[in-house]
Amino acid sequence: MFKIILLFISSILISSMSFGETLECKVSSKFSDKGEYSKENLLKYKPSLKIEFTNDQYYVSRCSFETVANKVICDKHKMDKVVVDSYNPYKKLYHFSSQFDVQLFGNNSFIENNGRKSISYGKCKITKY
């Protein structure tokens, strides 16, 4: 009987442990106070997000092509707050000092409000689980 109880408690603990997940999110459209970014600029600058969840913490890397460096550069941020909707498959990730947020939806689409007069939309795919 003790072994069954121990096995039951172990299974509960294992199922509640943190897991790791990485999403690669490609920007398909971007808008600013000056209007919509052209498809040519999206292809040239390759804006994207990388969202990592590990050990109960979210990290968001915002990436784009830097012409001076001649490569894609990312800035990684530990997110300050995550709000999970209890009725819909929806999460909102906040980074306060940079004033940006990312909304993730159940169909793997996202919206990024970068806090500097632009908003990006796109789709994510799971690259690590």
Secondary structure by P-SEA (a helix, b strand, c coil): caaaaaaaaaaaaaaacbbbbbbbbbbcccccccccccaaaaaaaccbbbbbbcccbbbbbbbbbbccccbbbbbbbccccccccccccbbbbbbccccbbbbbcccccccccccccbbbbbccccccc
